Amino acid sequence: MTSIHDHSRPLQPGRRNLVTDVDGFLVGNASDAALKSGTTVVTAERPFTAAVHVMGGAPGTRETDLLAPDRLVQKVDALVLSGGSAFGLDAASGVAEALAESERGLPVGAVRVPIVPAAILFDLLNGGDKNWKENPYRDLGRRALKNAGTDFALGTAGAGAGATTANLKGGLGSASLVLGNGITVGALVAANPFGSVTIPGSCKFWAAPFEIGDEFGQAGLPEEAPDLEATFLGKHTALAPGAHTTIAIVATDANLTQSQAQRMAIAAHDGLARAIVPSHTPFDGDLVFAAASGTAQPPVEDNDMVAICHAASLCLARAVARGIRHATPEPGDLLPCWPGS
């Protein structure tokens, strides 16, 4: 078997430069332009190993406790990222119902219970019409699952449809890398942070050192040191405090245990810190799920986890910038899109 540390060829994105370059995974989006919100679902044809790590101070989640390595359930049927704050957790109910109708889920006696952990971001103050009579997120979850495939939109789509950053529209981003022995790692993120993804006073991304090709506009690196004081302005200049959170999924086709998947989720948070300044604040609910399909290799040794974890963090940093780069303007927006969009 070729070593995971084989440097005979440079790391390159997969064919799509999306998390769906990871064999076995599908992504579906659903959004509502009037609502300025949406939902994104990651699923697979069979249950997959999943884990989670939270570093933000204000998370909103469903069924994340069962993802600890010592819990009974070791695999899930889908992962959900959604806008809508606490209302958005209902998207997972729609996904679970649709999966049950397809006879998917953990067998418990004569019934099946789909396992669908979820995380939400706050987009209730972004200018969209939130005066609904019935929670729209259950239906958005169903629609996102129905739309699941290998190709999906970035930017103002899915869970990133109503996302914002400190000074720009946020969005849904994704990226991938293929390691030396063929293992693929990918990331998917709904970037809605308190902090900024661009260096103050410029259109240059904090994640610029990790760009591959022109995947997020080749804005380049700053010529002068950034104004660090300006990085603390935050989103409150346009929106109310608390309107934050970046939620993500990193995935691989490596055959990881749940403990190894959790380590990948922990390491991937480095990607958020490289792409968002400041990140992991008390106002953010920053969370990273990890998913492993196990289709590529025999069980991974601990020393090989270094390369997988590093790739996950690189993919996530790039995914954040790509989500903002692909955001598009819509009526009623409170913040502009990235200038190069």
Secondary structure, 3 states (H helix, E strand, C coil): CCCCCCCCCCCECCCCCCHHHCCCEEEEEEEECCCCEEEEEEEEEEEEEEEEEECCCCCCEECCHHHCCCCCCCEEEEEEEECCHHHHHHHHHHHHHHHHHCCCCEEECCEEECCCCEEECCCCCCCCCCCCCCCCHHHHHHHHHHCCECCCCCECCHHHCCCECCCCECEEEEEEEECCCCCEEEEEEEECCCCECECCCCCCECCHHHCCCCCCCCCCCCCCCCCCHHHHCCHHHCCCCCCCCCEEEEEECCECCHHHHHHHHHHHHHHHHHHCECCCCCCCCCEEEEEECCCCCCECCHHHHHHHHHHHHHHHHHHHHHHHHCCCCCCCCCCCCCCCC
